């Protein structure tokens, strides 16, 4: 960047000297100075900075948050919901006359409007919600990373209510309901200890003859500590302590046990079949009470099984098995028992696409693959056993449209009679009435305003179009829809889908630096597909004089397992080979995009990836803003990192570490971190800071006191704006006291 600025400076100096000499010559020859100046001005090089990154641009950028409010979009149905078990739905819209509250009776095809939510609720018979009262002495709310030790005594009642089972002194105790806990109890186990105790997750068999429980082997917990420097309620700082398991840490193990209530006999599962658990979860009795099913996720995520444990023998058998040399994405698995537990609906990516399979539970074999094709099942909303059909959502089925757009479908459990319930092109969001008689669907695209319709859920037949959004007010403020752009990825054949956001005062005769907003964490896709009145990541930033882009490259989800597996043990890839090709293709089509002047920013996984961009791809990315990055995957939470980087921790973790690669920094970098980030350990950022300092690298650090996992709050946003204006536009940003950032 310094080299580019020097070149521009030299060019301007040379042009100035040339202009002066020409004027002197003109005066000697009595040529019009004005004519000469005009000619010289036309011949001088275009300087990007001349009309971008100004105070006017800043004020306009911040004003867009006000101009592009959601209330400025008329007749966009919001807060849509069905009223209890009726066929009446209600929602709210903004209109030129103010906010309206609407109800629609699908049976009567009758629509009514109200001036207030209270009036609508009275008309529909909706009971008013009680006002929230402050709660004092509230018990400790468990943080989502805290692991339940399963040792507190919670009595679990038998199906007939006559008995209850609980844990006492590390063992299982049976107690006659209604009697004092010091009497009428029977100790069922004797071998529980502090290092291998019985879990309080006790389950009775449906007939009350057996108890299922696990012995639990606990492990020492890891904690991270944060100093909250500036608490709002006291002067002195506060030290926070948080449970936080990291990759490679030991995990608790569960050993399944079934106890015969009448005889006291217990049987245990073979621990060798369950060794090295990441998790043993989803335990439940089969309705006939002969077996307990459970799901075994082996550490490393290469093996995932649904197992059944025999109540009489303790023997384990396999119902479903998923294996992968890369990873089984266990968070994606759907399961539902049907036909009184004799059959199982299961989702798997075994043919590269996420599809539904029907299993015979007793035989442990596939009866049939229900859905198939080069598309992706996104969710199951209902299994209608009576009518033999499944309601589900999917993306990629409609060839020729954006493969990420979600549609809703119905298909027979026999795999026949597929019906599209939401045929219009767009990203659909459906809510079914409780009896699945009707559905209300709001669909849109990033460049197409929302439409809300009611359909018959069985056939998809249109009942009524309720609302069509009006974006005329947005357009009065020069709202610009992002452009959907597609280009081939690294393999030369797979399409990469993204968006291009331009400023409202876009001028194709100017040259615009490009900024990519990145979040490429595996397990999902992130580029917006639905209409957004204001995109917090692109809209205002573009207004400063940039083209802002976002795309989903290889390593992300919903394009097939092979597409996603690019990330395996290689999070540093982050789709960069595809991203560079995509941006170059866009710049080839639109020469005003300056492909030699590209910045990047992101938070969390995007914080890691944006720093990786300037460390390992500094030839393409010229500046990076990185917030709350997990800069070394060994420092971050266990579940996310072991899912993609596997176990045990090996050299691939080191190779993907920004800390290890910090010495390669040659581009401008701004790091931001929330001092009490309880998602990504802030020390991940500070260790990168340490490495950069030891490597004698120039960078900037922004710490947000009191902030958790954050892009940087409003302060960090302004710093990010200034950072890119300085390093990509080559302009000194306006003084903060002059900018109206409210």
N, C-alpha and C positions, 0 to 999 in steps of 0.2 A: 504494500500500500504506500509506504514512504517513497518507493521507487516511482510509482505511478504519479504521485503528487509532485515529485521533483520534475518529472517529464512535463507535466502540465504547466508547472511554474516556468520552466525554461522556454516552453512554447509561447507562453504569454509574454515573457520578457522579449523574446525574439520578435514577436508580432508588434509589440510596443515600439521597439527600435525601428522596425521597418516602417511603421506608421509615421513616426517622427520624420524619418528621412524622406518619405514620399511627400509629406506636407511641405517640407522645405523646398523640395524640387518643384512642387506645384506652384508655390508662391513665386519662384523665380520665373516660371513659365506663365505666370498669371492665369493658372487653371483654377477653376472653382474648387475651393477647399471642401465645400459641402459635398460635391460630386465625388471627390476622391475618398472622403471618409465613408460614404455609403458603400462604395465599391470594396474598400478594405474590410469593412465590417462583414460583408457577405463572404469574404474569402477566409476569415479567421476561423480556427477550429471550434467546434461546439464543445462547451464546457458543461458537463452534467449538473454541476453545482449551482448554475446561474439562477435557477428558479425552483429549487427543491430543498427541503429541510429548513425553510424559512419560518419566522414567527407566525406568519399567516397560515402556513401549512400545519404547524403544531396546533394552533387554535381551531382550525377546521377539523383536524383529526380528532381532537377531544370532543368537539361539538357533535360529531357523528353519533356518539353514544346517546345523546339527547334526541337528535333528529330521527334516529332509526329505532326508536322504542317500539316494543311489541304492540303497544296500544295504538301506534300509527298504522298498523295493518288492520283494516276493517274486515269484519266477517270471517275472521280466522277462529274457528271453534276451538276453545281452550277448556281444560278441566272437564273433558267429556266423561260421563259415567252413566251406567244404567242404574235406575232406582230400584234397589233391592231385587226381588225376583220378578218384577213387572217387565213389561215391554215398553216402558217409558224411560227415555234417557234425558239427561239435562246437560247443559254446557253454558259457557259465557262467551260473548263476543264484544269487540269494540265496534262502535258505529259512529258516524258523524255527529249523532245526537248524544253520544256518551256510551257507557257500558250497559249492555243488555244481558239478561239472563233468560235462557230459552229452554223449554221442555218440548219433547216430541213423543207422541204416542204412536208407535209403529203399527199397532193393530188398527187404530182409527185414522191413521195418516193425518194426525192433527198436531199442529205446531202452535205454541203460545209463547208470548214474550212478556217479560216482567222487568220492572225498573230496578229491582234490588234482589239480592240473593235471598233475603228473608221472605219477600213476597212469593218468590218461586217455591221456597221450601214449605211455606204455609199451604200453598195451592196443592202441592204434591203430598202433603202429609209427612214431610220429613221432620223428625224431631230435632229441635235446636241442639247444637252441640254445647255441652257444659263448658263454661269458661275455665281455663287452666288456672289452677291455684299454685302458688309457690310451694315447693316441697322442701322442708327443712329436715336436716338429719338424713338426707338421702344416702342409701348404702353405696358402697364403692361400685362404680360401673366398670366391669371388666373390659380392658382394652382388647381389641380383636386379636392381638398377638399372644395374649395370655392363654396358656394351656390349662384346661381344667384337670386338676389332679384326681378327680373322681373318688374322693375319700370321705366326703361329708355324708352323714346319715340321712338319706331321703327314703322314708318308708314307701314301698311299692305294693299296692293292693293286689290280691289275687283276683281272677275273673269273677268269682262269686262273692268277693268282698269279705270273706271270713278270715283271711290271713293277710299278713303283710310281711315283706322281706326287706331287710336293710343291712347295712354294714356296721359292725360293732367290733372294736379291737382288731381291725384288719380282716375280719371273717364275716361270713354270711350268717345272719340270724333270722329265724322264722318266728313270728309272733302272732298270737291270736288277737284279731282286731277287737278293739274296745276294752281290752284288759290293760292294767298298768304295765308299763314297759319293764318293770322289775319282776313281773310274773308272766306265766303262760308263754314262755319263749323257749325256742329250741335252737341250739347252735349247730348249724349244718356243716361248717368246715372248721378245721383246726390248724391248717397249715399256712394261713395268711401271716405275713411278717411286714415290717416296715419297708423292707426292700423288695417285697413281692406280695402285695396285698390285693384283696378282692375289690373290684370296681363297684361303685354305686349304681352303675348303669345295668340294673337288673331287669330282666324281662321274663314274665310268666308265659308258659305255653298257653294256647287258647283254651285247652281243657283243664288248666290248672294243675297238671300232673308234674310238670318240670319247671325248673328255673334255669335260665341261661344267664351266665355272668362271665366276666373275664378276670383272670389274675393280671395285675398291672405292675410292670417293672418300671419305676420312675427313674429319671435321670436328673443330674444337676443342671439347673437352669442358667442360661446366660442373661445378663442384664446390660442395658446401655443407660447412660446417665446424661442428662441435659441440664445446663444452667440457664434458667430464665432470668435474664439480667435485669429486666425492668418490669416486674409484675405490676398490675394496675391497682392492687389492693394493699401493697406494702412497699416500703423503701428498699429493704434488703432483698437480694436475689434468692431464688428458690431452686433447689436441686431436685430434679425429677428422676425417678428410677422406673425403668420399663423393661418388662420381660421381652426378649428379642432373640429368638433362635436364628442362627446364621448357617450358611452352607457348611456341611461337614460335622456339625454338632450332633451329639448323640440324641436319639429320640426314644420316648417311652415305648415299651413293647407290651402287647396284649396276648394272653394265652387263654383261649376259649375253654369254658367249662360248662357242662350241663349236669344238673343235680336232680335226681329222682326224689320227689318230695316224700313219697310213701316209704321208700327203703333207705333214703339217705345216700344211696350210691351215687357217685359222681364219675363222669367220664371226661377226659381231656383230649383236645385235638393234638395231633402230632406237631410239636413246635418246629420241626425241620421243614414242614410244608408252609410255615408262616415266618420263616427266619428273615431278619433284617427288614422289618416293616418300616415303610414310610408312614403308612396308616393301615389300620384295620377298622373299617367303619361299615355303616349301613346294615347293622345286624337286625334281623327280623325273622320271626317264626313263619314258616309256611302254614297256611290255614289248617291243614290236617294235624298239626302239632308233632309231626314226626322228624322234622329237620329245622335247623336255623340257617338262614342264608346270611352271608357276610361278604364284603368286598375287600380283597387283599391287594394293596398297592405296594409292591416291593421297591425298596430304596433304589433310586436311579431311574425309576419310571419306565423300565423296559418291559415289565411284566405287570399286568393287571388282571385279576381273576375275581369272578363271583363264585364263591364256594358254598357248599351245603354241608352242615355238620349233623350227623345222625344222632338223635337223642338217646338211643340205646347203647350205641357203640363208641360214639365220639369220632367216628371215621369221617374224613373230609373227602368230598368229591367235587369235581369242577363242573359248573354249569356253563360259564362263559369264560373264555380266555382271550386276552388281547396282548400281543407281543409286538415289539418294535425294536430294531437295532438303533433307532434314534430316541424317540420318546412316545409314550402313550399320553395323549392330552386328556388326563383323567377328569379335569374340570368340565369337559365337553360331553361326558357320558350321560345319556338319558336312560332311565330305567323305570319300568312300570309292570307290575304283575297283573295279569288278567286271567279270566276263566278260572276264578277261585284259586289262584296261585299255581295253576297247572302250566300256564304259559307266561312268557316274559317278553315285553317289548324293550328292545335294546338298541342304542345308537352306537355306531362304530365307524371309524375312518379306514377300515381294513382294505377297502378297494380304492383308496386315495381320497374319496369323498365321504362326507359325513352322511350316513344313511341309516334307515330303520330296518331292524331285523326282528323276526319273530322266532322265539326259542321254545322248545319243549323242555320244561324245567326238569322233569324226571329223567329224561334221556340225556340232557345236556347237549342237545344238537339243534342246529338251525332248521326250522321248519321252512322258512322262506326269507328271502330279502324282499322287503315290502317296497322300498323306494330304491331307484337306481338311476344312474346317469351322471354326466359331468356337471353336477350342481350340488348344492350344499344345504342340508336340513339345518335350519337355525333354531327350531324349537318345536315342541309339541304342546298344543293348548288343551286337547281333550282326546281321550280314547272312549269312543261310544261303543261299548260292547254289545248293547242291545241291537243296534243297527249295523254293527260290524264295520265301523269306519273310524278314521283317525283325522283329526284336524291339526294341521301343522303349518309352519312357516318355513320358507326356503329362499335362497338367492341363487341366481345364475341359471335358472331354468329357461328363461325367455331369451333365446339367442338374438343377438343384435343390440341388446340394451346393456346398460351398465350391469356387470355381473354381481355387484354388491347390493343392488336394490332388492328389498325384502317384499315378497308377496305371500299371500295366504292361500292354502289349498285344503282339499279334503280328498282322502283316498281310502279304499277299502282295505281292511286288514289282510285281505287276500292279495293285495297289491294291484287291484284293478280299479277302474272307474275313477281315475284322477280328475278332479274338478278344480279349476282355477276360480277362486272366490273373489279375487281382486285383480281383474285383468288390465286395468289402466297402467300405462308406464308411470313409474314413480316409486318412491320408497313409502311403504304402507305401514300404518300403525292401527291395529284392529283391536276392538274390545267386543266380546260376545255377550249377549244377554245370558243370564244365568242358565236358562234351559237350552241355549244354543239355537234358538229359533231365528234370531236376528244378529247382525253384526253392524257396528258403526265403524267406519273406516275413514281415517284422515290420511291422505297421500299427497306427496309433493316431490319436488326435486330442488336442488340448490338454485336452479334458475327457473323454477315453476312454482307459483304460489299455491298454498294448500287448498285442497278441496275435501269436504266432508260429506260422506254419503251413508245411507243405510241400505243394507242388502239382506236378502234371505240367506241364512247361514248354510242351508242345505244345498242350495243351487247357485248362489252368488247373484241371483236376479236382483237388479236394482229396484229398490222400493222408493227412494227419494233422495235427491241431492239437497242436503240441508244448507250448506254454506260454500261459497266460493270466495276466497280471500281477495281483497282489493288492496293493491299496493301502490295506488296512485299518490298517496301522501309521501311514501318513500321516494318515489320517482321525482316528486317536486323538489326533494332535497338531493337529487342527482344520485340516488342509490344505484349502485352497479352490481348486477348479479355476477358471481364468479363463473368463469367459463370451465366447463368440464373438458379436460384434455387427455388424450390417450396416445401413448407411444410404446414402442417395443422395449422389452427389458434386455438383460444381458444375453439371453439365449437367442435373441433375434426373432422370436416368434410369439412370446407371451406378452399380452397387453398389460401395461401399467396404467392405472387410472388415477387421475388427480384433478386438482382445480387450480385455476389462475385467477388471482384477485388483483384488479387494477384500481387505481385511485379514482375518485369521482371526477377529477379534473384531468383525466387521462389525455395525453397529447402524443399521438403516434410519431411525431417528428422529434421527440426527445429520446434520450437514452436513459433507461431505467435499470439501476442495479436490481438484482434478484435476491430475495430472502426466502429461504425455505423454513417453514415451521415443521419440525419433525417430532413425531412420537411413533416409534417403530417397535414397541414392545410386542413380542409374539403373543398369540392368544386372542387377538382381536384385530379389527381394522378401524381406522381412525379418521379418514377423510370424510367430511360431511357429505351426506347423501340427501338429507331433507332440507327444505327451505329454512333459512335463518335470516332474520331481519338484521342482526348485527353479529358478526363473527368476532369474538374477543381476540382471536389469534391472528387475524389477517386484516380486518377492515380498517382500523385506525392506523396501523403500521404502514399499510400501503399508501395512505393519504399523505404521508410525509415525503413521498416521491419515490416509491419502490413498487416493484411487482412482487407480490407475495404468493408463494405456491405451497401446496401440500399434496402428498400422494402416498399411496400404500404400495410399497415395493415388496420384493421377495423377502420372506421371513415373517410376514404377517398372515392373517387368517382369511378363511372363507374362499380360498382359491384352490383348495386341495392340499393334502398332507405334504406332498413333495415341495410345493410352493413354500409352505411354512417351515419345513425342515432345514432350509438353508441356514437358519439361526442356530442349529444344534452345535453346542460347544464352540460357537462362533458368533457371539452377540456383537462383536466388533464389526461384523459385516454390515448389519443394519440396512441392508438393501442399497448400499452406496453405489455399486456398479449400475444398478437400474436407475437410481436417482439422477446420476450424472447424465446418463443417456437421455432420460426423459426431459431434463432441463435443456440440454443441448438441442433436442428435437423441437421443443417449444421455441427456443431462441432462433432456430433456423426458419421456423414459420413466421415468427414475429421478431424482426431484427432490432426492434427497440428494446428487447430484453438483452441486457449486457451480460453475456455468458462468461465474460472475463472478470466479473465483479459480483460474486455470489456470496451471500452470508447465510447463516443458519442459526436457528435457536430452538430450544425445547426445555422441558422440565421432566424430572424423574428419569425414566428410561430415556426420554428425549434429551434430558440434561447430559446423560452419559454419552448419547449418540452425537449430540452437537459438538461436544469436546472432541470425541473421536474423529469427527469430520476434519477439524483443523490439525489434529495430531497426525493422522494417517492419510488424509486426503487434502492436505494444504495446497496442493497444486490447483485444486478446483475451488475449494471453499476458502474464502479470504478473511472471514471474521466469524466468531461464534459467541453467542450468549447462552450460558448453561445454568439452569436453576435446579438445585436440589438433586443433582445427578448421583446415580449409584455408580460411581466412577471405578469401583473395584467390586466385582460381583461376590467376592468373599466377605465384603463388609455389609451386604444387604440381606434382606429377609430370606429365610431358608426356602420357603415354598416356591417363590417366583424363580429363583436362580437355579435351584436343583432341577426344576421342571425342564429348563432349556439347556443348562450347562452340565446336568447329570451329577452323579456321585460315584466314587469319591472325588473330592476336590483334587484337580490335577493341573498340569501345566497350561491347559487351555484357559483356566481362570486367569493365570498370570498374563498370557498373551493378549487377553481381552481387556486388561486393566489400563485405564488412562493414567493411573499413578506410575505404572511401570514404563509407560510411553511418554511421560511428561517432558522428557528431555528433547523430544522431537518438535516441540512447539516453535513455530516461526511466524504465526499469524496473531492478530489481536484476539484476545479472549477475555470475556467478563464472566466471572463466576458469581452466582447468587445462592444464598442458603438461608432457610428459616432456622433460627437458633434452637427451636424446640421441635424440629421435624420428627414426628413419631412414626413416619412411614419409612423413609430412607435415613439411616444413621447419618447425622450431620458430619461425623468424623470422616465419612467418605469424601466429602468436599475438602475438609481441612487437611486430610492426608495428601490430596492432590495439590493443595496450596503448598504444603511442606515440600513436596517433590519439585514443584515449579521453582520455589525459592532456592532450593539447593542446586537446581540446574541453572540458576541465574537468569530466569525467564521473566520477561515483562508481561504483566497481566493485571486485571482489576478484580477486586473482591467486594461484593455487597452483602452484608449481613443484615437480616431483617429481625430485630429484636421482637420476641413474643410471637413470631410466626411459626406455623407448623409447615406442612408440605405445601410449597408455594412456588408460583412462577416469579414471585418477587413483590406482590402487592402493588399498590399504586406507585409507591416510591420506585420499586424495581422496574415497573413499566416505563416510567419516565427515564430512568437510567438506560434501559434497553433502547428506547427511542434515540437518545443522545449517542449511544454507542454506535449504532448503525449509521446515523447521520454523519458522524465524524469519520468512521472508518470505511464506509462505502461511498458516501456522497462527497467526502472530503470537505465538509462544511463545519464551521463552528456553530453548535446549536445555540438557540436564543437563551438568554438568561432566564432562570426558572421563575423569577418574580414577575416576568412579563407574560408568561404563558398562563392562559386560563384553562387549568386542568380539572376544574370542578365538573 
